[in-house]
Amino acid sequence: MRTSSNIGFNLFDADDSLRGSRLGGMKGTNRFVYTLAGRCWVSTIPKVGYNRIEDLTMTSGSTNHHEPSDKAPSQPHEWRLYEAIKALTSELSLELVLQKVADLSRDLAQASYSALGVLGSSGSLVQLLTSGISQHQRDRIGGLPEGSGMLGLLRTDGEPIRLTDIRLHPRSVGPPDHHPGMTSFLGVPIVYKGRVLGNLYLANKIGAIGFSQEDENLLTVFAAQSAVAIENARLFENESRRSTQLDVLNRAGRELSLIFELGELLRTVAEMLKEGFNYENVQIFWADQANNTLQLRALVGLMEDKVPLGGIRSMDQGISGWAAMHGQTVVANDVSKDPRYYSLVDGHAACSNVAVPVTVKEQVVAVINVEGTEPDAFDESDVKTLETLADQLAVAVENIQLHRQQRDQSRSLAVAEERDRIGRDLHDGVIQSIYAAGLTLEDIASRSDEEPEEVRPRIDSVVGDLNQSIADIRSYIMDLRPRELQGRRLDEALAALVQYLEDRSGVKVKIDVPVDMSVLSEQYAVNLWHIFQESFSNIEKYANAQTVTLSMSISDDTLTLDIADDGAGFDLETAELGRGYGLPNIKDRAERLGGMLLIESAVGQGTRLKVLVPMGYQATRP
């Protein structure tokens, strides 16, 4: 028991909070009695749920008299403690509880400044909440202190520290830059069940040269109740978070299996994680095991406007790359101590990182990568939730693969039927014509000596028939290639398409294509042509644009095609992209080349289509 001349308290073990004599109480509650300044106090605490003090009232007389009085305590210290505990236990939001601990402790000890340092599971400082300085001052002070001075001593010893002049202590290293000067100091640990949750730091006693033993006792009692309040708020927050996680997983189970477009699927998962769990930065990478690379396919959060989608990097880089190569979840709650960490953008201040592989048929196809700006941002519940969501994503990816196989099989069947039709046409038409020409030549040869004057006309007739057969064969071949590409290169066809769009719609088209299109293979030329054609058709029908820009470049074995207009634009969330816009056809053409389509648009702000395809891709279909 800690005592002073005018305050006495029997403290709870951290299991119970303030301990005294346990009394009977109303149904569902426990009542505890303790003494303060020779008076009897009663705390009513629920038996079930969170150990909040619901009523803190004073009783007069001895400890045998347990009926609460309507009169609040009159002594200044007692009144401030009463009000502080009452205010503290009225909150269940963890952030509000933590800030209230900092604010109320400053008021309770009548200090100019106070701070609450929150410790993580490793014992390091993960959060610092201040009171008595402005937000501008806090911002100027900067990040978390290293804890090499008095703050570190308090964390190490776990005992209260009270100093008249902190500057004279041998462990003092002085305040950080831009922090107000400090003289008197009081530090008190906040302990719950033997575990230090954090520490209270108070500086510059108001109206006195230093903090008193009475201040230390008051803050020690307040710290004990703060520990319970913090733990209760954490329990409440964890339960709320688990409920949210279950809701997200249930939603994922319902929605993901209905999405058959890979880009939309990955974007939906990223948005679920951001909105459901308030994760600060969510990335989803697509894994190319053959080339040992990762491609950024979905991104929401802090880096959303700083990093373009489609970027490719080696699996040898980053925690996400390690997860992809080894097929194992990685949790790094302090990335400064993990040499595998790699940031997508310079200056991004990530402190925590968790990467979860997505595995389909024993092969990693993607990685869910989540970053936090504070240490110890992820716990076991985060890992379990992300791994469960990764399993659901894997099923959805496999569904997409099966859907594509079915679609490809349908197309292959259609191609086979078309080949059969062409074969019949060739057999019934061209082949018969050639066969007839052969018979005619044989007949001419047999009569050439007897009727030489008739040979020339008949040979000319056979040559005409053969030329017609050749023309028919060429026509069949050309039917397999876009009409616009028949007899001309892709750049020539594009120039004609641009002229056609400008003449019909009056739009001005600017082209920047420093690429020799003649080096592109037939499969690239045909699919790019269809992308040009569909994009310009959409612009003519829907955009009402004044200017269109088209650029194409090849860098790092990736062909990038960018088509943008300054027209009407549309809402990506509400537009029926499967009807009328032709975007699924463009996406399909990009995917035939092993690439992807990125769309940027908003009502009144135009539309931008960005197609990224790897060079040297061997398509399985034209």
Sequence and secondary structure as in RCSB ss.txt:
>XXXX:A:sequence
MRTSSNIGFNLFDADDSLRGSRLGGMKGTNRFVYTLAGRCWVSTIPKVGYNRIEDLTMTSGSTNHHEPSDKAPSQ
PHEWRLYEAIKALTSELSLELVLQKVADLSRDLAQASYSALGVLGSSGSLVQLLTSGISQHQRDRIGGLPEGSGM
LGLLRTDGEPIRLTDIRLHPRSVGPPDHHPGMTSFLGVPIVYKGRVLGNLYLANKIGAIGFSQEDENLLTVFAAQ
SAVAIENARLFENESRRSTQLDVLNRAGRELSLIFELGELLRTVAEMLKEGFNYENVQIFWADQANNTLQLRALV
GLMEDKVPLGGIRSMDQGISGWAAMHGQTVVANDVSKDPRYYSLVDGHAACSNVAVPVTVKEQVVAVINVEGTEP
DAFDESDVKTLETLADQLAVAVENIQLHRQQRDQSRSLAVAEERDRIGRDLHDGVIQSIYAAGLTLEDIASRSDE
EPEEVRPRIDSVVGDLNQSIADIRSYIMDLRPRELQGRRLDEALAALVQYLEDRSGVKVKIDVPVDMSVLSEQYA
VNLWHIFQESFSNIEKYANAQTVTLSMSISDDTLTLDIADDGAGFDLETAELGRGYGLPNIKDRAERLGGMLLIE
SAVGQGTRLKVLVPMGYQATRP
>XXXX:A:secstr
 EE SS EE    TTTSS SEEE  STTEEEEEEEETTEEEEEEEESSS     EEEEE SSTT     SS   S
HHHHHHHHHHHHHTT   HHHHHHHHHHHHHHHHTEEEEEEEEE TTSSEEEEEEESS HHHHHHH S     SH
HHHHHHH S EEES GGGSTT     TT     SEEEEEEEETTEEEEEEEEEEETTSSS  HHHHHHHHHHHHH
HHHHHHHHHHHHHHHHHHHHHHHHHHHHHHGGG   HHHHHHHHHHHHHHHH  SEEEEEEEETTTTEEEEEEEE
ETTTTTS TT EEETTSHHHHHHHHHT  EEES GGG TT   SSTT    EEEEEEEEETTEEEEEEEEEESST
T   HHHHHHHHHHHHHHHHHHHHHHHHHHHHHHHHHHHHHHHHHHHHHHIIIIIIHHHHHHHHHHHHHHHHTTT
 GGGHHHHHHHHHHHHHHHHHHHHHHHHHTS GGGTTS HHHHHHHHHHHHHHHH  EEEEE  S GGGS HHHH
HHHHHHHHHHHHHIIIII  SEEEEEEEEETTEEEEEEEE S    TTTS TTSSS HHHHHHHHHHTT EEEEE
E TTS EEEEEEEETT   S  
